[in-house]
Amino acid sequence: QIILLFLKRQLDDYDFEVTGTEFIGAENVVVCSYQQKAGDKAMTVFEGRQVQRLQLRGRVWLREGDGLPLRISIEGTRPADNDNVIRYGAVVDYAPSGHGLLLPASVQYAEAVGSQLLVENKFAYSDFHMFGASSEVKFTFDEAPPKK
């Protein structure tokens, strides 16, 4: 849920800068880069029994007409052996659903040391369904309960 990093109460934790415009499909988008400057380090990486907490940076692609985020990238880095840097990153594409919700359409995740790609995972999401639940509870009796 990368989009939740940018809740209104957390926006002060980031520096944003408009870096240009691009197209995502037929949509004209405004591209903003961001750098985490405060708050808890937002990326958690598990490596064996070690936990790494990394500050984030990345870009957000906002639909020009209404500011709807269509893509968000994140990247975190940490030093490695031999003066290399380990990079962890993901790009999430979003699309409005037929139910009026903004949902992830695809995710690409990668890890690299220096210029060598170590891991790459790609996921695509589709065919979302709405579901509902009712908390109404009804008790019916075939016969009257015994009187005490």
C-alpha positions in Angstrom: 0.0 0.0 0.0 2.6 2.5 -1.1 -0.1 5.1 -1.7 -0.7 5.3 2.0 2.8 6.8 2.5 1.3 10.0 1.3 -1.6 10.5 3.7 -2.2 14.2 4.4 -0.8 13.9 8.0 2.5 12.5 6.5 3.1 15.0 3.7 5.4 17.1 5.9 7.8 14.1 6.1 8.7 14.6 2.4 10.2 17.2 0.1 8.5 17.3 -3.2 9.6 18.9 -6.5 7.9 19.0 -9.9 10.3 17.6 -12.4 8.3 17.6 -15.6 5.5 16.1 -17.6 5.2 12.8 -19.4 2.5 10.4 -20.8 1.3 7.2 -19.2 -0.7 5.7 -22.0 -2.9 8.5 -23.3 -2.8 10.3 -20.0 -0.8 13.5 -19.6 0.9 13.4 -16.1 2.9 15.7 -14.0 5.9 14.0 -12.5 7.1 14.9 -9.0 10.1 13.6 -7.2 10.1 13.2 -3.5 12.7 12.6 -0.7 11.8 11.5 2.8 13.2 14.1 5.2 11.5 13.2 8.5 9.4 10.6 10.3 10.1 6.9 10.7 12.1 5.4 7.9 9.4 4.1 5.7 10.9 1.1 4.0 11.6 -2.1 5.9 13.8 -4.7 4.3 14.3 -8.2 5.9 17.6 -9.9 5.2 17.9 -13.1 7.1 17.6 -12.2 10.8 18.5 -8.5 10.1 16.0 -5.7 9.6 17.0 -2.7 7.6 15.0 0.6 7.9 15.6 2.9 5.0 14.5 6.4 4.0 12.6 6.7 0.8 12.9 8.6 -2.4 11.1 8.2 -5.6 8.6 9.8 -8.0 4.9 10.2 -8.2 3.1 10.6 -11.6 -0.1 12.6 -11.2 -2.9 12.8 -13.8 -2.8 16.4 -15.0 -6.5 17.1 -14.9 -7.3 16.0 -11.4 -4.0 15.0 -9.6 -5.0 11.3 -9.4 -1.8 9.3 -8.8 -1.3 6.9 -11.7 2.2 5.6 -10.8 4.4 5.8 -7.7 8.0 4.7 -7.5 10.0 4.1 -4.3 13.7 3.5 -3.7 15.8 2.9 -0.6 19.5 2.3 -0.5 22.1 1.2 2.0 25.9 0.7 1.9 27.3 -2.8 1.0 30.7 -4.3 1.0 33.4 -3.1 -1.4 32.1 0.4 -1.7 28.9 -0.8 -3.4 25.4 0.3 -2.7 22.4 -2.0 -2.4 19.2 -0.6 -4.0 15.7 -1.7 -3.3 12.9 -0.3 -5.4 9.4 -0.7 -6.7 7.1 0.9 -9.2 3.4 0.6 -8.7 0.9 1.5 -11.5 -2.6 2.4 -10.4 -5.9 2.5 -12.3 -9.4 3.6 -11.4 -11.7 0.6 -11.0 -15.3 0.3 -12.3 -16.3 0.7 -8.6 -14.8 4.2 -8.3 -11.7 3.1 -6.4 -8.1 3.6 -7.2 -6.4 0.2 -7.3 -3.0 -1.2 -8.1 -2.8 -2.5 -11.7 0.9 -3.7 -11.6 4.0 -3.8 -9.4 7.6 -4.2 -10.4 10.1 -4.8 -7.6 13.9 -5.0 -7.9 17.0 -5.4 -5.8 20.5 -4.6 -7.1 24.1 -4.3 -5.9 25.9 -1.6 -7.8 24.8 -2.2 -11.4 24.1 -5.9 -11.0 20.4 -6.8 -10.8 19.9 -9.5 -8.1 16.1 -9.8 -7.9 13.2 -8.7 -10.1 9.5 -9.5 -9.5 6.6 -8.4 -11.6 3.0 -8.7 -10.6 -0.2 -7.8 -12.5 -3.6 -7.4 -10.9 -7.0 -7.5 -12.5 -10.6 -8.6 -12.2 -11.2 -6.9 -8.8 -14.6 -7.6 -7.3 -16.6 -5.7 -4.7 -17.9 -7.6 -1.8 -20.1 -6.7 1.1 -20.8 -8.0 4.5 -23.8 -7.6 6.8 -23.5 -7.5 10.5 -27.2 -8.0 11.1 -27.9 -11.0 13.2 -31.3 -12.6 13.4 -32.4 -15.3 15.8 -35.4 -17.5 14.8 -36.9 -20.3 16.8 -38.9 -23.2 15.5 -40.7 -23.3 18.9 -40.9 -21.0 21.8 -37.9 -21.2 24.1 -38.7 -22.9 27.5 -39.7 -20.5 30.3 -37.6 -20.4 33.4 
